[in-house]
Amino acid sequence: NRNAMKMDESTPRVLLDVMPCIWLKPVITADYHPTSVYDCPLYKTSIRAGTLSTTGHSTNFVVALPIPTSSSQDHWIRRGCAMLCMTNE
């Protein structure tokens, strides 16, 4: 929902939507306590599989970004919501 600046349900029959630009602001981790966010995984491609690196993460995984939302983390996890750097379209 671009007006509320929060993650919202998708439009019916629309599989992918463009994410607005995100401002990545460096903060001190101890001082950062976000509320009502979904830690949305960001992948390089839509193929969520990849080889496991030495850190235990998929080589396709980039980072989890805290996206503001009115729904719970579990709500978005059950829907398989993720951001992609590149689509197959």
C-alpha positions in Angstrom: 0.0 0.0 0.0 2.0 3.0 -1.2 -0.3 5.6 0.4 0.1 4.1 3.9 3.7 3.1 3.2 3.1 -0.5 4.4 3.1 -3.9 2.9 -0.5 -4.9 2.0 -2.4 -7.7 0.2 -1.7 -7.9 -3.5 -4.3 -6.9 -6.2 -6.3 -9.9 -7.3 -4.6 -11.8 -10.2 -1.4 -9.8 -9.9 1.5 -12.1 -9.0 4.3 -9.6 -9.0 4.3 -5.9 -8.1 7.1 -3.3 -8.3 8.6 -2.4 -4.9 9.2 1.4 -4.4 12.8 2.5 -3.8 14.0 1.7 -0.3 16.3 4.0 1.6 18.9 1.9 3.5 20.0 4.0 6.4 22.9 2.7 8.6 21.9 2.4 12.3 23.5 1.0 15.4 21.9 -2.4 15.9 21.5 -2.0 19.7 19.4 1.1 19.1 17.2 -0.3 16.4 13.9 -1.9 17.6 11.4 -1.8 14.8 7.7 -2.7 15.5 5.1 -4.0 13.1 7.5 -5.1 10.4 7.9 -8.2 8.2 11.5 -9.3 7.7 11.0 -9.8 4.0 13.7 -12.0 2.3 15.4 -10.5 -0.8 16.5 -13.0 -3.4 18.7 -12.4 -6.5 16.3 -14.4 -8.8 12.8 -15.9 -8.5 14.4 -19.4 -8.2 14.6 -19.4 -4.4 16.9 -22.4 -4.4 20.6 -22.1 -4.5 23.7 -23.8 -3.2 24.4 -23.4 0.5 27.3 -21.2 1.3 29.6 -21.6 4.3 27.3 -19.3 6.3 24.4 -21.7 5.8 22.4 -19.3 3.6 21.5 -19.9 0.0 23.7 -18.2 -2.6 20.5 -16.7 -4.0 19.5 -15.1 -0.7 20.7 -11.4 -0.3 19.2 -10.0 2.9 16.0 -9.8 5.0 14.7 -6.3 5.0 12.2 -5.0 7.7 9.1 -3.8 5.7 6.4 -2.0 7.7 3.1 -3.9 7.8 -0.2 -4.1 9.7 -0.2 -7.9 9.6 1.9 -10.4 11.5 5.2 -12.0 10.3 3.3 -15.3 10.1 0.7 -13.9 7.8 3.4 -13.0 5.1 5.4 -16.2 5.7 2.4 -18.3 5.0 1.9 -16.4 1.7 5.5 -16.9 0.7 6.1 -13.2 0.3 9.6 -12.2 -0.9 11.3 -9.5 -2.9 13.3 -10.2 -6.0 16.2 -8.4 -7.6 15.3 -10.0 -11.0 12.2 -11.7 -12.4 12.0 -14.3 -15.1 9.5 -12.2 -17.2 
